[in-house]
Amino acid sequence: LHVTASARANWSSVVLRDRLGDDLDGDHAFARLNPAAGLTWDATDELNLFAGVSQASRVPTPVELTCADPEDPCRLPN
């Protein structure tokens, strides 16, 4: 039985500049540590079984960031 573990660090930034004014301007930064783990078992000489689990993340799109303020609803068509 073999056990593996890993982690990936993600740092991302989104810089928004509104060309028609400054209502949609914003500097956003996101950081996340995504862990993963796996098991490998040599059941026989011919059969190896593997199972793994991991987490992932994504950075919000500019449309999601500009529409996120409940006091200032989205100006872009959805």
All heavy atoms as a GROMACS GRO file, in nm:
protein
  588
    1LEU      N    1   0.086  -0.118   0.000
    1LEU     CA    2   0.000   0.000   0.000
    1LEU      C    3   0.090   0.123   0.000
    1LEU      O    4   0.183   0.133   0.079
    1LEU     CB    5  -0.090  -0.001   0.124
    1LEU     CG    6  -0.186   0.116   0.138
    1LEU    CD1    7  -0.291   0.111   0.030
    1LEU    CD2    8  -0.252   0.112   0.275
    2HIS      N    9   0.060   0.215  -0.089
    2HIS     CA   10   0.135   0.340  -0.098
    2HIS      C   11   0.038   0.456  -0.081
    2HIS      O   12  -0.072   0.456  -0.138
    2HIS     CB   13   0.204   0.352  -0.234
    2HIS     CG   14   0.298   0.241  -0.264
    2HIS    ND1   15   0.426   0.238  -0.217
    2HIS    CD2   16   0.280   0.126  -0.333
    2HIS    CE1   17   0.485   0.128  -0.259
    2HIS    NE2   18   0.398   0.057  -0.329
    3VAL      N   19   0.078   0.553  -0.002
    3VAL     CA   20  -0.004   0.672   0.024
    3VAL      C   21   0.069   0.793  -0.031
    3VAL      O   22   0.190   0.808  -0.009
    3VAL     CB   23  -0.030   0.688   0.176
    3VAL    CG1   24  -0.110   0.814   0.203
    3VAL    CG2   25  -0.100   0.567   0.232
    4THR      N   26  -0.003   0.876  -0.105
    4THR     CA   27   0.055   1.000  -0.156
    4THR      C   28  -0.029   1.118  -0.108
    4THR      O   29  -0.150   1.106  -0.089
    4THR     CB   30   0.060   1.001  -0.309
    4THR    OG1   31  -0.071   0.984  -0.360
    4THR    CG2   32   0.150   0.891  -0.362
    5ALA      N   33   0.037   1.228  -0.090
    5ALA     CA   34  -0.032   1.353  -0.053
    5ALA      C   35   0.037   1.468  -0.124
    5ALA      O   36   0.158   1.464  -0.148
    5ALA     CB   37  -0.029   1.374   0.098
    6SER      N   38  -0.041   1.568  -0.158
    6SER     CA   39   0.016   1.685  -0.223
    6SER      C   40  -0.071   1.807  -0.193
    6SER      O   41  -0.182   1.794  -0.142
    6SER     CB   42   0.027   1.664  -0.374
    6SER     OG   43  -0.102   1.652  -0.431
    7ALA      N   44  -0.016   1.921  -0.228
    7ALA     CA   45  -0.091   2.046  -0.214
    7ALA      C   46  -0.041   2.142  -0.322
    7ALA      O   47   0.078   2.143  -0.354
    7ALA     CB   48  -0.072   2.107  -0.076
    8ARG      N   49  -0.132   2.218  -0.376
    8ARG     CA   50  -0.096   2.319  -0.475
    8ARG      C   51  -0.144   2.454  -0.425
    8ARG      O   52  -0.261   2.470  -0.388
    8ARG     CB   53  -0.160   2.287  -0.610
    8ARG     CG   54  -0.114   2.383  -0.718
    8ARG     CD   55  -0.170   2.347  -0.852
    8ARG     NE   56  -0.311   2.388  -0.855
    8ARG     CZ   57  -0.396   2.345  -0.946
    8ARG    NH1   58  -0.358   2.260  -1.037
    8ARG    NH2   59  -0.520   2.388  -0.945
    9ALA      N   60  -0.055   2.550  -0.424
    9ALA     CA   61  -0.090   2.686  -0.381
    9ALA      C   62  -0.121   2.769  -0.505
    9ALA      O   63  -0.043   2.771  -0.600
    9ALA     CB   64   0.024   2.748  -0.303
   10ASN      N   65  -0.235   2.834  -0.505
   10ASN     CA   66  -0.276   2.921  -0.616
   10ASN      C   67  -0.288   3.064  -0.566
   10ASN      O   68  -0.356   3.091  -0.467
   10ASN     CB   69  -0.412   2.878  -0.671
   10ASN     CG   70  -0.408   2.748  -0.744
   10ASN    OD1   71  -0.304   2.709  -0.796
   10ASN    ND2   72  -0.519   2.678  -0.748
   11TRP      N   73  -0.221   3.155  -0.634
   11TRP     CA   74  -0.237   3.298  -0.610
   11TRP      C   75  -0.274   3.361  -0.743
   11TRP      O   76  -0.204   3.346  -0.843
   11TRP     CB   77  -0.106   3.362  -0.562
   11TRP     CG   78  -0.072   3.330  -0.421
   11TRP    CD1   79  -0.116   3.394  -0.309
   11TRP    CD2   80   0.012   3.224  -0.375
   11TRP    NE1   81  -0.065   3.335  -0.197
   11TRP    CE2   82   0.015   3.230  -0.235
   11TRP    CE3   83   0.084   3.124  -0.438
   11TRP    CZ2   84   0.088   3.142  -0.158
   11TRP    CZ3   85   0.157   3.036  -0.361
   11TRP    CH2   86   0.158   3.046  -0.223
   12SER      N   87  -0.386   3.432  -0.744
   12SER     CA   88  -0.435   3.494  -0.867
   12SER      C   89  -0.484   3.634  -0.837
   12SER      O   90  -0.529   3.663  -0.727
   12SER     CB   91  -0.551   3.413  -0.927
   12SER     OG   92  -0.513   3.280  -0.949
   13SER      N   93  -0.474   3.718  -0.938
   13SER     CA   94  -0.528   3.854  -0.923
   13SER      C   95  -0.604   3.891  -1.050
   13SER      O   96  -0.570   3.847  -1.159
   13SER     CB   97  -0.418   3.955  -0.895
   13SER     OG   98  -0.330   3.963  -1.005
   14VAL      N   99  -0.707   3.971  -1.031
   14VAL     CA  100  -0.787   4.022  -1.142
   14VAL      C  101  -0.793   4.173  -1.125
   14VAL      O  102  -0.837   4.223  -1.021
   14VAL     CB  103  -0.930   3.963  -1.141
   14VAL    CG1  104  -1.012   4.021  -1.255
   14VAL    CG2  105  -0.925   3.812  -1.150
   15VAL      N  106  -0.746   4.246  -1.225
   15VAL     CA  107  -0.748   4.392  -1.224
   15VAL      C  108  -0.850   4.436  -1.327
   15VAL      O  109  -0.840   4.403  -1.445
   15VAL     CB  110  -0.608   4.449  -1.257
   15VAL    CG1  111  -0.613   4.600  -1.260
   15VAL    CG2  112  -0.506   4.400  -1.156
   16LEU      N  113  -0.950   4.510  -1.281
   16LEU     CA  114  -1.057   4.558  -1.369
   16LEU      C  115  -1.046   4.710  -1.384
   16LEU      O  116  -1.038   4.781  -1.284
   16LEU     CB  117  -1.195   4.523  -1.311
   16LEU     CG  118  -1.223   4.374  -1.292
   16LEU    CD1  119  -1.356   4.356  -1.220
   16LEU    CD2  120  -1.225   4.304  -1.425
   17ARG      N  121  -1.048   4.756  -1.507
   17ARG     CA  122  -1.048   4.900  -1.534
   17ARG      C  123  -1.164   4.928  -1.631
   17ARG      O  124  -1.167   4.877  -1.742
   17ARG     CB  125  -0.916   4.944  -1.597
   17ARG     CG  126  -0.797   4.927  -1.505
   17ARG     CD  127  -0.809   5.020  -1.384
   17ARG     NE  128  -0.705   4.992  -1.287
   17ARG     CZ  129  -0.723   4.931  -1.172
   17ARG    NH1  130  -0.843   4.889  -1.137
   17ARG    NH2  131  -0.624   4.912  -1.088
   18ASP      N  132  -1.258   5.010  -1.584
   18ASP     CA  133  -1.376   5.046  -1.662
   18ASP      C  134  -1.337   5.157  -1.760
   18ASP      O  135  -1.292   5.263  -1.719
   18ASP     CB  136  -1.486   5.093  -1.567
   18ASP     CG  137  -1.618   5.117  -1.635
   18ASP    OD1  138  -1.623   5.113  -1.760
   18ASP    OD2  139  -1.717   5.140  -1.564
   19ARG      N  140  -1.354   5.134  -1.888
   19ARG     CA  141  -1.316   5.233  -1.990
   19ARG      C  142  -1.421   5.343  -2.008
   19ARG      O  143  -1.396   5.440  -2.077
   19ARG     CB  144  -1.291   5.164  -2.122
   19ARG     CG  145  -1.172   5.073  -2.118
   19ARG     CD  146  -1.154   5.004  -2.249
   19ARG     NE  147  -1.013   4.986  -2.274
   19ARG     CZ  148  -0.964   4.944  -2.386
   19ARG    NH1  149  -1.044   4.914  -2.486
   19ARG    NH2  150  -0.834   4.928  -2.400
   20LEU      N  151  -1.538   5.325  -1.947
   20LEU     CA  152  -1.643   5.425  -1.960
   20LEU      C  153  -1.664   5.506  -1.832
   20LEU      O  154  -1.753   5.588  -1.825
   20LEU     CB  155  -1.775   5.356  -1.998
   20LEU     CG  156  -1.773   5.280  -2.131
   20LEU    CD1  157  -1.905   5.207  -2.153
   20LEU    CD2  158  -1.742   5.373  -2.246
   21GLY      N  159  -1.586   5.482  -1.732
   21GLY     CA  160  -1.599   5.550  -1.602
   21GLY      C  161  -1.519   5.471  -1.501
   21GLY      O  162  -1.423   5.404  -1.537
   22ASP      N  163  -1.558   5.482  -1.375
   22ASP     CA  164  -1.484   5.405  -1.274
   22ASP      C  165  -1.576   5.317  -1.189
   22ASP      O  166  -1.535   5.262  -1.088
   22ASP     CB  167  -1.403   5.498  -1.184
   22ASP     CG  168  -1.490   5.598  -1.108
   22ASP    OD1  169  -1.613   5.596  -1.126
   22ASP    OD2  170  -1.434   5.676  -1.031
   23ASP      N  171  -1.701   5.299  -1.232
   23ASP     CA  172  -1.797   5.220  -1.155
   23ASP      C  173  -1.756   5.074  -1.143
   23ASP      O  174  -1.788   5.008  -1.043
   23ASP     CB  175  -1.937   5.228  -1.216
   23ASP     CG  176  -1.999   5.365  -1.199
   23ASP    OD1  177  -1.954   5.440  -1.110
   23ASP    OD2  178  -2.093   5.397  -1.274
   24LEU      N  179  -1.690   5.019  -1.244
   24LEU     CA  180  -1.656   4.877  -1.245
   24LEU      C  181  -1.509   4.851  -1.213
   24LEU      O  182  -1.463   4.738  -1.222
   24LEU     CB  183  -1.691   4.814  -1.381
   24LEU     CG  184  -1.838   4.825  -1.422
   24LEU    CD1  185  -1.858   4.764  -1.560
   24LEU    CD2  186  -1.928   4.759  -1.321
   25ASP      N  187  -1.433   4.954  -1.177
   25ASP     CA  188  -1.292   4.936  -1.143
   25ASP      C  189  -1.278   4.849  -1.018
   25ASP      O  190  -1.363   4.854  -0.928
   25ASP     CB  191  -1.224   5.071  -1.115
   25ASP     CG  192  -1.198   5.149  -1.243
   25ASP    OD1  193  -1.221   5.093  -1.352
   25ASP    OD2  194  -1.154   5.265  -1.232
   26GLY      N  195  -1.172   4.773  -1.013
   26GLY     CA  196  -1.147   4.693  -0.893
   26GLY      C  197  -1.019   4.613  -0.904
   26GLY      O  198  -0.978   4.572  -1.013
   27ASP      N  199  -0.953   4.595  -0.792
   27ASP     CA  200  -0.835   4.510  -0.781
   27ASP      C  201  -0.871   4.396  -0.686
   27ASP      O  202  -0.903   4.419  -0.570
   27ASP     CB  203  -0.716   4.588  -0.725
   27ASP     CG  204  -0.674   4.701  -0.818
   27ASP    OD1  205  -0.680   4.683  -0.940
   27ASP    OD2  206  -0.635   4.808  -0.767
   28HIS      N  207  -0.866   4.274  -0.736
   28HIS     CA  208  -0.908   4.158  -0.659
   28HIS      C  209  -0.793   4.058  -0.654
   28HIS      O  210  -0.727   4.033  -0.754
   28HIS     CB  211  -1.031   4.092  -0.724
   28HIS     CG  212  -1.143   4.188  -0.750
   28HIS    ND1  213  -1.236   4.220  -0.653
   28HIS    CD2  214  -1.176   4.260  -0.859
   28HIS    CE1  215  -1.322   4.307  -0.704
   28HIS    NE2  216  -1.287   4.332  -0.829
   29ALA      N  217  -0.771   4.001  -0.536
   29ALA     CA  218  -0.666   3.900  -0.518
   29ALA      C  219  -0.729   3.777  -0.451
   29ALA      O  220  -0.814   3.790  -0.363
   29ALA     CB  221  -0.553   3.955  -0.434
   30PHE      N  222  -0.684   3.659  -0.494
   30PHE     CA  223  -0.738   3.534  -0.443
   30PHE      C  224  -0.622   3.439  -0.413
   30PHE      O  225  -0.528   3.428  -0.492
   30PHE     CB  226  -0.833   3.469  -0.544
   30PHE     CG  227  -0.946   3.559  -0.585
   30PHE    CD1  228  -0.936   3.641  -0.695
   30PHE    CD2  229  -1.062   3.563  -0.510
   30PHE    CE1  230  -1.039   3.725  -0.731
   30PHE    CE2  231  -1.166   3.646  -0.544
   30PHE     CZ  232  -1.155   3.727  -0.655
   31ALA      N  233  -0.629   3.371  -0.300
   31ALA     CA  234  -0.527   3.272  -0.263
   31ALA      C  235  -0.599   3.149  -0.210
   31ALA      O  236  -0.699   3.159  -0.140
   31ALA     CB  237  -0.434   3.328  -0.157
   32ARG      N  238  -0.546   3.033  -0.245
   32ARG     CA  239  -0.609   2.907  -0.202
   32ARG      C  240  -0.504   2.796  -0.204
   32ARG      O  241  -0.422   2.788  -0.294
   32ARG     CB  242  -0.723   2.874  -0.296
   32ARG     CG  243  -0.777   2.736  -0.281
   32ARG     CD  244  -0.910   2.735  -0.215
   32ARG     NE  245  -0.957   2.597  -0.216
   32ARG     CZ  246  -1.033   2.546  -0.125
   32ARG    NH1  247  -1.075   2.621  -0.028
   32ARG    NH2  248  -1.071   2.422  -0.130
   33LEU      N  249  -0.510   2.710  -0.104
   33LEU     CA  250  -0.428   2.590  -0.099
   33LEU      C  251  -0.519   2.471  -0.131
   33LEU      O  252  -0.616   2.446  -0.061
   33LEU     CB  253  -0.365   2.573   0.040
   33LEU     CG  254  -0.270   2.456   0.054
   33LEU    CD1  255  -0.146   2.478  -0.030
   33LEU    CD2  256  -0.232   2.435   0.199
   34ASN      N  257  -0.488   2.400  -0.239
   34ASN     CA  258  -0.570   2.288  -0.285
   34ASN      C  259  -0.501   2.156  -0.250
   34ASN      O  260  -0.400   2.121  -0.309
   34ASN     CB  261  -0.592   2.295  -0.437
   34ASN     CG  262  -0.670   2.418  -0.476
   34ASN    OD1  263  -0.765   2.454  -0.412
   34ASN    ND2  264  -0.629   2.482  -0.583
   35PRO      N  265  -0.556   2.081  -0.153
   35PRO     CA  266  -0.494   1.955  -0.113
   35PRO      C  267  -0.539   1.838  -0.201
   35PRO      O  268  -0.643   1.843  -0.266
   35PRO     CB  269  -0.543   1.936   0.030
   35PRO     CG  270  -0.677   2.003   0.031
   35PRO     CD  271  -0.665   2.119  -0.064
   36ALA      N  272  -0.457   1.732  -0.200
   36ALA     CA  273  -0.491   1.608  -0.271
   36ALA      C  274  -0.428   1.491  -0.197
   36ALA      O  275  -0.327   1.506  -0.127
   36ALA     CB  276  -0.439   1.613  -0.415
   37ALA      N  277  -0.490   1.373  -0.211
   37ALA     CA  278  -0.438   1.251  -0.149
   37ALA      C  279  -0.472   1.132  -0.237
   37ALA      O  280  -0.572   1.135  -0.310
   37ALA     CB  281  -0.495   1.232  -0.009
   38GLY      N  282  -0.390   1.029  -0.230
   38GLY     CA  283  -0.416   0.911  -0.310
   38GLY      C  284  -0.364   0.785  -0.242
   38GLY      O  285  -0.275   0.790  -0.158
   39LEU      N  286  -0.423   0.673  -0.279
   39LEU     CA  287  -0.381   0.541  -0.231
   39LEU      C  288  -0.357   0.451  -0.351
   39LEU      O  289  -0.437   0.450  -0.445
   39LEU     CB  290  -0.490   0.476  -0.144
   39LEU     CG  291  -0.525   0.544  -0.012
   39LEU    CD1  292  -0.647   0.476   0.050
   39LEU    CD2  293  -0.407   0.537   0.082
   40THR      N  294  -0.247   0.379  -0.348
   40THR     CA  295  -0.218   0.280  -0.451
   40THR      C  296  -0.194   0.147  -0.382
   40THR      O  297  -0.118   0.139  -0.285
   40THR     CB  298  -0.092   0.319  -0.532
   40THR    OG1  299  -0.113   0.447  -0.589
   40THR    CG2  300  -0.065   0.219  -0.642
   41TRP      N  301  -0.260   0.043  -0.433
   41TRP     CA  302  -0.247  -0.090  -0.373
   41TRP      C  303  -0.212  -0.190  -0.482
   41TRP      O  304  -0.281  -0.198  -0.584
   41TRP     CB  305  -0.378  -0.130  -0.304
   41TRP     CG  306  -0.377  -0.267  -0.244
   41TRP    CD1  307  -0.279  -0.322  -0.167
   41TRP    CD2  308  -0.479  -0.365  -0.258
   41TRP    NE1  309  -0.314  -0.448  -0.131
   41TRP    CE2  310  -0.438  -0.479  -0.185
   41TRP    CE3  311  -0.601  -0.369  -0.322
   41TRP    CZ2  312  -0.513  -0.593  -0.176
   41TRP    CZ3  313  -0.677  -0.484  -0.313
   41TRP    CH2  314  -0.634  -0.594  -0.239
   42ASP      N  315  -0.105  -0.261  -0.461
   42ASP     CA  316  -0.066  -0.368  -0.553
   42ASP      C  317  -0.142  -0.494  -0.513
   42ASP      O  318  -0.094  -0.575  -0.433
   42ASP     CB  319   0.085  -0.392  -0.546
   42ASP     CG  320   0.165  -0.273  -0.594
   42ASP    OD1  321   0.117  -0.203  -0.684
   42ASP    OD2  322   0.276  -0.249  -0.542
   43ALA      N  323  -0.259  -0.512  -0.570
   43ALA     CA  324  -0.345  -0.625  -0.533
   43ALA      C  325  -0.280  -0.757  -0.576
   43ALA      O  326  -0.281  -0.855  -0.501
   43ALA     CB  327  -0.482  -0.609  -0.597
   44THR      N  328  -0.227  -0.762  -0.698
   44THR     CA  329  -0.152  -0.878  -0.748
   44THR      C  330  -0.037  -0.824  -0.831
   44THR      O  331  -0.021  -0.702  -0.848
   44THR     CB  332  -0.241  -0.969  -0.837
   44THR    OG1  333  -0.275  -0.898  -0.956
   44THR    CG2  334  -0.368  -1.011  -0.765
   45ASP      N  335   0.044  -0.914  -0.887
   45ASP     CA  336   0.154  -0.870  -0.973
   45ASP      C  337   0.103  -0.802  -1.100
   45ASP      O  338   0.171  -0.719  -1.159
   45ASP     CB  339   0.243  -0.988  -1.011
   45ASP     CG  340   0.327  -1.037  -0.893
   45ASP    OD1  341   0.345  -0.957  -0.798
   45ASP    OD2  342   0.372  -1.152  -0.896
   46GLU      N  343  -0.017  -0.836  -1.143
   46GLU     CA  344  -0.074  -0.781  -1.266
   46GLU      C  345  -0.176  -0.671  -1.241
   46GLU      O  346  -0.222  -0.608  -1.337
   46GLU     CB  347  -0.141  -0.893  -1.349
   46GLU     CG  348  -0.047  -0.995  -1.405
   46GLU     CD  349  -0.014  -1.105  -1.305
   46GLU    OE1  350  -0.095  -1.128  -1.213
   46GLU    OE2  351   0.094  -1.164  -1.318
   47LEU      N  352  -0.219  -0.652  -1.118
   47LEU     CA  353  -0.328  -0.557  -1.089
   47LEU      C  354  -0.284  -0.455  -0.984
   47LEU      O  355  -0.244  -0.491  -0.874
   47LEU     CB  356  -0.453  -0.632  -1.039
   47LEU     CG  357  -0.574  -0.545  -1.005
   47LEU    CD1  358  -0.623  -0.472  -1.129
   47LEU    CD2  359  -0.683  -0.629  -0.943
   48ASN      N  360  -0.293  -0.329  -1.023
   48ASN     CA  361  -0.263  -0.218  -0.933
   48ASN      C  362  -0.388  -0.132  -0.924
   48ASN      O  363  -0.442  -0.089  -1.026
   48ASN     CB  364  -0.145  -0.137  -0.988
   48ASN     CG  365  -0.111  -0.020  -0.900
   48ASN    OD1  366  -0.180   0.080  -0.904
   48ASN    ND2  367  -0.006  -0.032  -0.824
   49LEU      N  368  -0.437  -0.105  -0.804
   49LEU     CA  369  -0.557  -0.024  -0.784
   49LEU      C  370  -0.518   0.112  -0.726
   49LEU      O  371  -0.432   0.121  -0.638
   49LEU     CB  372  -0.654  -0.094  -0.690
   49LEU     CG  373  -0.702  -0.232  -0.736
   49LEU    CD1  374  -0.783  -0.298  -0.626
   49LEU    CD2  375  -0.782  -0.220  -0.863
   50PHE      N  376  -0.581   0.216  -0.777
   50PHE     CA  377  -0.551   0.352  -0.733
   50PHE      C  378  -0.681   0.425  -0.704
   50PHE      O  379  -0.779   0.412  -0.777
   50PHE     CB  380  -0.474   0.429  -0.841
   50PHE     CG  381  -0.451   0.573  -0.808
   50PHE    CD1  382  -0.353   0.611  -0.719
   50PHE    CD2  383  -0.531   0.672  -0.862
   50PHE    CE1  384  -0.333   0.745  -0.687
   50PHE    CE2  385  -0.513   0.805  -0.831
   50PHE     CZ  386  -0.413   0.841  -0.743
   51ALA      N  387  -0.682   0.502  -0.598
   51ALA     CA  388  -0.794   0.590  -0.565
   51ALA      C  389  -0.737   0.724  -0.521
   51ALA      O  390  -0.634   0.729  -0.452
   51ALA     CB  391  -0.880   0.531  -0.454
   52GLY      N  392  -0.800   0.830  -0.562
   52GLY     CA  393  -0.750   0.962  -0.525
   52GLY      C  394  -0.864   1.060  -0.505
   52GLY      O  395  -0.975   1.042  -0.557
   53VAL      N  396  -0.835   1.163  -0.431
   53VAL     CA  397  -0.930   1.270  -0.407
   53VAL      C  398  -0.852   1.402  -0.406
   53VAL      O  399  -0.737   1.407  -0.361
   53VAL     CB  400  -1.009   1.249  -0.275
   53VAL    CG1  401  -0.918   1.250  -0.155
   53VAL    CG2  402  -1.120   1.351  -0.260
   54SER      N  403  -0.914   1.507  -0.458
   54SER     CA  404  -0.847   1.637  -0.460
   54SER      C  405  -0.951   1.748  -0.460
   54SER      O  406  -1.068   1.726  -0.489
   54SER     CB  407  -0.757   1.650  -0.583
   54SER     OG  408  -0.834   1.646  -0.700
   55GLN      N  409  -0.906   1.866  -0.425
   55GLN     CA  410  -0.990   1.985  -0.430
   55GLN      C  411  -0.934   2.079  -0.536
   55GLN      O  412  -0.814   2.080  -0.562
   55GLN     CB  413  -0.993   2.056  -0.296
   55GLN     CG  414  -1.072   1.984  -0.190
   55GLN     CD  415  -1.085   2.068  -0.063
   55GLN    OE1  416  -1.023   2.171  -0.048
   55GLN    NE2  417  -1.167   2.021   0.028
   56ALA      N  418  -1.021   2.158  -0.593
   56ALA     CA  419  -0.980   2.256  -0.692
   56ALA      C  420  -1.051   2.388  -0.663
   56ALA      O  421  -1.145   2.393  -0.585
   56ALA     CB  422  -1.015   2.208  -0.832
   57SER      N  423  -1.002   2.491  -0.724
   57SER     CA  424  -1.066   2.623  -0.709
   57SER      C  425  -1.051   2.699  -0.839
   57SER      O  426  -0.973   2.663  -0.926
   57SER     CB  427  -1.001   2.700  -0.594
   57SER     OG  428  -0.864   2.722  -0.620
   58ARG      N  429  -1.128   2.802  -0.852
   58ARG     CA  430  -1.118   2.888  -0.970
   58ARG      C  431  -1.135   3.033  -0.928
   58ARG      O  432  -1.195   3.064  -0.824
   58ARG     CB  433  -1.222   2.850  -1.075
   58ARG     CG  434  -1.363   2.884  -1.036
   58ARG     CD  435  -1.459   2.857  -1.153
   58ARG     NE  436  -1.594   2.898  -1.120
   58ARG     CZ  437  -1.641   3.022  -1.131
   58ARG    NH1  438  -1.564   3.118  -1.177
   58ARG    NH2  439  -1.767   3.050  -1.098
   59VAL      N  440  -1.084   3.120  -1.008
   59VAL     CA  441  -1.096   3.264  -0.984
   59VAL      C  442  -1.228   3.311  -1.047
   59VAL      O  443  -1.261   3.269  -1.158
   59VAL     CB  444  -0.977   3.338  -1.047
   59VAL    CG1  445  -0.992   3.488  -1.035
   59VAL    CG2  446  -0.848   3.293  -0.982
   60PRO      N  447  -1.304   3.394  -0.977
   60PRO     CA  448  -1.428   3.445  -1.037
   60PRO      C  449  -1.400   3.524  -1.166
   60PRO      O  450  -1.296   3.590  -1.178
   60PRO     CB  451  -1.486   3.539  -0.930
   60PRO     CG  452  -1.420   3.499  -0.804
   60PRO     CD  453  -1.285   3.444  -0.840
   61THR      N  454  -1.493   3.517  -1.259
   61THR     CA  455  -1.479   3.593  -1.383
   61THR      C  456  -1.505   3.741  -1.356
   61THR      O  457  -1.568   3.778  -1.256
   61THR     CB  458  -1.577   3.542  -1.489
   61THR    OG1  459  -1.710   3.567  -1.443
   61THR    CG2  460  -1.557   3.394  -1.515
   62PRO      N  461  -1.460   3.829  -1.444
   62PRO     CA  462  -1.489   3.972  -1.424
   62PRO      C  463  -1.638   4.002  -1.413
   62PRO      O  464  -1.678   4.088  -1.335
   62PRO     CB  465  -1.427   4.038  -1.548
   62PRO     CG  466  -1.313   3.948  -1.583
   62PRO     CD  467  -1.364   3.809  -1.553
   63VAL      N  468  -1.722   3.931  -1.488
   63VAL     CA  469  -1.867   3.954  -1.479
   63VAL      C  470  -1.916   3.919  -1.339
   63VAL      O  471  -1.998   3.992  -1.281
   63VAL     CB  472  -1.942   3.874  -1.587
   63VAL    CG1  473  -2.091   3.880  -1.564
   63VAL    CG2  474  -1.907   3.926  -1.725
   64GLU      N  475  -1.868   3.809  -1.282
   64GLU     CA  476  -1.910   3.771  -1.146
   64GLU      C  477  -1.864   3.875  -1.044
   64GLU      O  478  -1.938   3.906  -0.950
   64GLU     CB  479  -1.853   3.634  -1.110
   64GLU     CG  480  -1.914   3.521  -1.189
   64GLU     CD  481  -1.844   3.389  -1.168
   64GLU    OE1  482  -1.720   3.386  -1.159
   64GLU    OE2  483  -1.915   3.287  -1.158
   65LEU      N  484  -1.747   3.929  -1.063
   65LEU     CA  485  -1.695   4.028  -0.968
   65LEU      C  486  -1.771   4.160  -0.976
   65LEU      O  487  -1.798   4.223  -0.875
   65LEU     CB  488  -1.546   4.052  -0.991
   65LEU     CG  489  -1.456   3.935  -0.956
   65LEU    CD1  490  -1.315   3.960  -1.006
   65LEU    CD2  491  -1.457   3.908  -0.808
   66THR      N  492  -1.808   4.201  -1.096
   66THR     CA  493  -1.878   4.329  -1.110
   66THR      C  494  -2.024   4.319  -1.071
   66THR      O  495  -2.088   4.419  -1.040
   66THR     CB  496  -1.867   4.384  -1.254
   66THR    OG1  497  -1.918   4.287  -1.345
   66THR    CG2  498  -1.724   4.417  -1.289
   67CYS      N  499  -2.080   4.198  -1.069
   67CYS     CA  500  -2.221   4.179  -1.033
   67CYS      C  501  -2.239   4.136  -0.888
   67CYS      O  502  -2.351   4.107  -0.846
   67CYS     CB  503  -2.285   4.075  -1.124
   67CYS     SG  504  -2.296   4.125  -1.295
   68ALA      N  505  -2.133   4.131  -0.809
   68ALA     CA  506  -2.140   4.074  -0.675
   68ALA      C  507  -2.189   4.172  -0.568
   68ALA      O  508  -2.220   4.131  -0.458
   68ALA     CB  509  -2.003   4.021  -0.634
   69ASP      N  510  -2.197   4.300  -0.597
   69ASP     CA  511  -2.235   4.399  -0.497
   69ASP      C  512  -2.388   4.413  -0.493
   69ASP      O  513  -2.448   4.460  -0.591
   69ASP     CB  514  -2.171   4.534  -0.530
   69ASP     CG  515  -2.195   4.639  -0.424
   69ASP    OD1  516  -2.263   4.609  -0.323
   69ASP    OD2  517  -2.145   4.751  -0.438
   70PRO      N  518  -2.455   4.373  -0.382
   70PRO     CA  519  -2.601   4.384  -0.378
   70PRO      C  520  -2.651   4.528  -0.381
   70PRO      O  521  -2.764   4.555  -0.420
   70PRO     CB  522  -2.639   4.314  -0.248
   70PRO     CG  523  -2.515   4.302  -0.168
   70PRO     CD  524  -2.399   4.312  -0.263
   71GLU      N  525  -2.566   4.623  -0.340
   71GLU     CA  526  -2.607   4.764  -0.342
   71GLU      C  527  -2.596   4.825  -0.482
   71GLU      O  528  -2.653   4.931  -0.507
   71GLU     CB  529  -2.517   4.844  -0.245
   71GLU     CG  530  -2.527   4.797  -0.102
   71GLU     CD  531  -2.667   4.816  -0.043
   71GLU    OE1  532  -2.731   4.918  -0.076
   71GLU    OE2  533  -2.711   4.730   0.032
   72ASP      N  534  -2.522   4.760  -0.570
   72ASP     CA  535  -2.501   4.811  -0.705
   72ASP      C  536  -2.521   4.695  -0.802
   72ASP      O  537  -2.426   4.627  -0.838
   72ASP     CB  538  -2.360   4.870  -0.717
   72ASP     CG  539  -2.341   4.942  -0.848
   72ASP    OD1  540  -2.440   4.975  -0.915
   72ASP    OD2  541  -2.224   4.965  -0.885
   73PRO      N  542  -2.645   4.668  -0.844
   73PRO     CA  543  -2.673   4.550  -0.927
   73PRO      C  544  -2.596   4.551  -1.058
   73PRO      O  545  -2.548   4.655  -1.102
   73PRO     CB  546  -2.822   4.555  -0.947
   73PRO     CG  547  -2.866   4.689  -0.907
   73PRO     CD  548  -2.761   4.749  -0.820
   74CYS      N  549  -2.591   4.438  -1.119
   74CYS     CA  550  -2.514   4.417  -1.242
   74CYS      C  551  -2.563   4.508  -1.354
   74CYS      O  552  -2.682   4.519  -1.379
   74CYS     CB  553  -2.525   4.271  -1.283
   74CYS     SG  554  -2.420   4.231  -1.420
   75ARG      N  555  -2.468   4.570  -1.422
   75ARG     CA  556  -2.501   4.658  -1.535
   75ARG      C  557  -2.487   4.585  -1.668
   75ARG      O  558  -2.524   4.637  -1.770
   75ARG     CB  559  -2.407   4.777  -1.536
   75ARG     CG  560  -2.413   4.859  -1.412
   75ARG     CD  561  -2.300   4.961  -1.415
   75ARG     NE  562  -2.271   5.011  -1.284
   75ARG     CZ  563  -2.333   5.115  -1.229
   75ARG    NH1  564  -2.425   5.179  -1.295
   75ARG    NH2  565  -2.301   5.154  -1.107
   76LEU      N  566  -2.424   4.468  -1.666
   76LEU     CA  567  -2.398   4.396  -1.790
   76LEU      C  568  -2.510   4.298  -1.818
   76LEU      O  569  -2.568   4.241  -1.725
   76LEU     CB  570  -2.266   4.322  -1.779
   76LEU     CG  571  -2.144   4.410  -1.751
   76LEU    CD1  572  -2.022   4.324  -1.727
   76LEU    CD2  573  -2.120   4.504  -1.867
   77PRO      N  574  -2.543   4.274  -1.944
   77PRO     CA  575  -2.649   4.176  -1.975
   77PRO      C  576  -2.602   4.035  -1.940
   77PRO      O  577  -2.486   4.001  -1.958
   77PRO     CB  578  -2.669   4.192  -2.125
   77PRO     CG  579  -2.543   4.252  -2.175
   77PRO     CD  580  -2.488   4.336  -2.063
   78ASN      N  581  -2.694   3.955  -1.887
   78ASN     CA  582  -2.661   3.817  -1.851
   78ASN      C  583  -2.717   3.722  -1.956
   78ASN      O  584  -2.823   3.737  -2.002
   78ASN     CB  585  -2.720   3.782  -1.714
   78ASN     CG  586  -2.650   3.858  -1.605
   78ASN    OD1  587  -2.529   3.872  -1.608
   78ASN    ND2  588  -2.726   3.908  -1.510
   0.00000   0.00000   0.00000
